[in-house]
């Protein structure tokens, strides 16, 4: 992978701050954007800033064509069966909420999630229990933080209608055995929803090979614009869902007394869309696919192995989750006697090393374990081995001085 060439595409990496270049290790929160994505969005605003799917003039037609291209590109990325299985949304959170409102789950139905879910894949199901009388249950990870198929199977019953889980945890980067999980779920008669916010940007995803029912992910975590997300669903399942938002662009016809909805994807894309974001999404997906999703995954794992080896030698530092082989590009850690926010702020101040700190929207897990939060470094295509080593060296200095 041509990392030096990739880095040239990211303008913010070449602007010194207090005499030093930034080292950005917070992609699990949001990825940096290459100039190709920025240029694609600017092209919309400067050359054809009109509505897609509505107006038939030249500007409107160009927007419609570009939006169709973006949907086709996402179909290729996921190997979806048809482009109509791609729904444009704001983010992963909206996709999960859409499904919680439209799946038609009833009183007594069980939604099963893991114990390390982002609040966006926890709270919607908790709210549903109060509104619809459904039940929400959690199955625990193994003691080392890895996925436990045994604990999952113990929770299965005919009442489990949906298993909703992060394929890769944003807390510690631990990964579920996707195909095995889906097979077990389908044997039980359960649907499967993957929160793919930390997996789709980092590894090859083939929804047909996996036989996955639903998938949500955010484009801002994969070098694309903010305010853009995707819901994938098998077409027959999407076609059978209830409505969530309705209005312009989602209906085929109305009278004063009745309405007729369009079919997916338009059924779920009511209102004026983020056309610049959709066009930027196409550029971001093309950018990553040109690099190669398998190459991206292997490179991130190599950086994580280096980080894990170096951080494991720092006294008082504990890495959360299983071994590096199961964590993708995320290394989360706690340091005895130091607050996570202090660690992140000192790294930023003295070395321009930018990491995340806090509970990472995984409050439930941290509260259950009596931990106040963690520091988290996450690696991507524009990071280098030298950056990882500088991060580890600076972190060790901080521990020696402040712990």
C-alpha positions, 0 to 999 in steps of 0.5 A: 500500500502506497502510504506516502502517496495516500498521505499526499491526498489529505491536506490537513496532515501537512499543516504544522501545529506549533512546529510539528505535523499532526498525528491523527489517531482518532479515525474510529471517531471520524476519518480524515477526508482526502481532496478527492472527496472535498473536490467532488462535494465542491463540484456539486456546489459550484457546477450543478447545485440543484435537486436530484430526482425532481427537476428534469433540467440539466442541473437536476439531471446531473445530480440524479445521475451522480446519486445513482452512481453513488448507490451503484458504487455502494452496491459494489462495495457491499456486493449487494444484490441490487442498488435498491437495497441501499438506503441513504441516511444521516448516519448509523444511528438513524439506520438503527432507529429506522429499523427499531420503528419499522420492523413491527416487533411486538410485545414479548419479542426479544432483541438480543445485543452484545455487551459492548454496544454503542449507545446507538445500538442500545438505547433504541432497543431500550426505548422500544421496550417501553413503547411496544412491550418488547424485551431487550436482552444482552449476552456477555463477551468472554472474560478476555473481551472476545466474542462468545458464541456459547453465551449467545446460544444460551440466550437464543429462543423462538422469541428472539426476533433480532440479533443486533450487534456491532461487527467490530466494537468501537470500544476495543476493536473486538470482532465477531465471527460474522458468518458463524453468528448469522448462521446460528441466528438464522437457524433460530429464525432470527434476523441479524443487524450489524452495526458496521460503523467500525467494520465497513470502512476497514475490511471487505464486506460481502453481504450476499456471502454472509447472508446478512439481513441488515447493515448500518454504517456511517460515511464519515468514518470512511473518508466521506462527508459528515451527515451521511450514512447507509442502511443496507437490507435485503430487498424483500425485507425492506419492501415489507417494512413499515414507514419511518419518515414520510413526505416528499420523494417517498410517495408515488401519489396522494389524494386528500384521503389517501397516499401511495408510497414508492418502493425501496429505496425511495420509500425511506428517503423522504425529503430533500437529500444531502446531495453533496454528501451523496456525491462525496460518498461516491468519491470516498467509496471509490477512493477506498476501493481503489486502495483495496479493502483487504489491503486496508484491513491487513495494513491496519492490523500491522499497525495495531500489532506494533502499537500493542507490542510497544504499549504492552511494555509500559508499566501500569498500562492495560489494553482493553479487549482480546489480542491484536489479531482480533482488534482490527485498527483499534487500541484502547487502554487504561493507565493506573492512576491517570484519567483518560482525558488527561492522557489525551490532552497531554498527548495533544499538547506536547506532541500533536498526537490526537486520540480519543478519551472517555466512554466512547458512547459505551457507557453501559459497559464501562459502568458495568465494569466500574471503569471511568473510561479509556484512552483509544488510538485508532489507525487508518490508511494515512497513518505510518509505523513512525507515527505509531512509534512516536505515539508509544514513545510520547505515551511512555514519557507521559506515564513516567512523568505524571503517573 
